[in-house]
């Protein structure tokens, strides 16, 4: 059994760390939000912003720590990265509980989880379009890279 070799992609790793630090920084701001006392519309937008932020965070972490070009993450490895992201989301909400004027909410955690799942979906779609079939183990290259077509032409 051959193990996946992880190749760290430093630009994606830098983006991952940047978003992670930005989330921690924004969660540390005292009061309801850094907008002051926002209107209902701004609060809804701020809450929904959890989704795209965690989409990007998930996608960038998966890209930062992916195996070589001919391989994909194993299901266990993807599950580990997703579990770490979920743990980060839980710890972020826990942290907000102790920041004056902030609160921890299940709704924010649910939006974070939605973002994580969408981020995984984006990663899998991008991986499939770039490498052909995705089996979360080894991948087959498309016909352009191998010189063979998949439909027998």
C-alpha positions in Angstrom: 0.0 0.0 0.0 1.5 3.3 -1.1 1.0 6.3 1.1 0.2 9.8 -0.3 3.1 12.1 -0.1 2.1 15.6 0.9 3.6 18.4 -1.0 3.2 21.7 0.8 2.0 24.4 -1.5 3.3 27.6 0.1 1.1 30.2 -1.6 -2.0 28.3 -0.5 -0.5 27.8 3.0 0.1 31.5 3.3 -3.5 32.2 2.2 -4.7 29.6 4.8 -2.7 31.2 7.6 -3.8 34.7 6.6 -7.5 33.8 6.6 -7.1 31.9 9.9 -5.4 34.9 11.6 -8.0 37.3 10.1 -10.8 35.2 11.6 -9.1 35.2 15.0 -8.5 38.9 14.8 -12.1 39.7 13.8 -13.4 37.4 16.6 -11.3 39.4 19.1 -12.9 42.7 18.4 -15.1 43.8 21.3 -18.7 44.8 20.8 -21.2 43.4 18.4 -19.1 44.0 15.3 -16.4 46.2 13.9 -19.1 48.2 12.1 -20.3 49.6 15.4 -24.0 49.1 16.0 -25.0 47.7 12.6 -28.5 47.6 11.1 -30.4 44.4 10.6 -29.2 44.1 7.0 -25.5 44.5 8.0 -25.9 41.9 10.8 -27.4 39.4 8.2 -24.6 40.1 5.8 -22.0 39.7 8.6 -23.6 36.4 9.6 -23.8 35.1 6.0 -20.1 36.1 5.5 -19.2 33.1 7.6 -20.0 30.9 4.6 -17.6 32.3 1.9 -14.9 32.8 4.5 -15.0 29.1 5.5 -15.3 28.1 1.8 -12.0 29.8 1.1 -10.4 28.6 4.3 -11.3 25.0 3.6 -10.3 25.1 -0.1 -7.0 26.8 0.7 -6.1 24.3 3.5 -6.9 21.3 1.2 -4.8 22.8 -1.6 -2.0 23.8 0.8 -1.6 20.2 2.0 -2.5 18.1 -1.0 -0.4 15.2 -2.4 1.4 15.1 -5.7 -0.3 15.7 -9.0 -1.2 12.1 -9.7 -2.7 11.4 -6.3 -5.5 12.8 -4.3 -6.1 12.9 -0.6 -7.3 9.8 1.1 -10.8 9.9 2.6 -9.2 9.8 6.1 -6.9 12.7 5.3 -9.8 14.9 4.1 -11.8 13.9 7.1 -8.9 14.9 9.4 -8.6 18.3 7.7 -12.3 18.9 7.9 -12.3 17.8 11.6 -9.6 20.3 12.3 -11.5 23.1 10.5 -14.7 22.2 12.5 -12.6 22.2 15.7 -11.3 25.7 14.7 -14.9 26.9 14.1 -16.0 25.6 17.5 -13.0 27.1 19.2 -13.6 30.5 17.4 -17.2 30.5 18.8 -15.9 29.5 22.2 -13.4 32.3 22.1 -16.1 34.9 21.1 -18.0 33.9 24.2 -15.3 35.5 26.4 -14.9 38.7 24.3 -17.0 41.6 25.8 -20.0 42.4 23.7 -19.7 39.2 21.6 -21.5 35.9 21.9 -21.1 32.3 20.7 -24.0 31.1 18.6 -25.0 27.8 17.1 -26.2 29.6 14.0 -22.6 30.9 13.4 -21.2 27.5 13.9 -23.8 26.1 11.4 -22.8 28.7 8.8 -19.2 27.8 9.4 -20.0 24.1 8.8 -21.9 25.0 5.7 -18.9 26.9 4.4 -16.6 24.0 5.2 -18.9 21.6 3.2 -19.1 24.0 0.3 -15.3 24.5 0.4 -14.9 20.7 0.2 -17.2 20.6 -2.7 -15.3 23.4 -4.5 -12.1 21.5 -3.9 -13.4 18.2 -5.2 -14.9 19.9 -8.3 -11.7 21.7 -9.1 -9.7 18.5 -8.5 -12.0 16.6 -10.8 -11.8 19.2 -13.6 -8.0 19.4 -13.4 -7.2 15.7 -13.1 -10.1 13.8 -14.7 -11.6 11.2 -12.4 -11.3 11.7 -8.7 -11.2 8.7 -6.4 -9.8 10.4 -3.3 -6.9 8.0 -3.7 -5.1 7.8 -7.0 -6.4 9.8 -10.0 -6.4 9.1 -13.6 -5.2 11.9 -15.8 -7.4 13.1 -18.7 -6.9 12.2 -22.3 -4.9 15.4 -22.9 -2.1 14.5 -20.5 -2.0 10.7 -21.3 -2.6 10.8 -25.0 -5.6 8.4 -24.7 -9.2 9.3 -24.8 -11.7 8.0 -22.2 -14.4 7.0 -24.8 -12.1 4.8 -26.9 -11.4 7.3 -29.8 
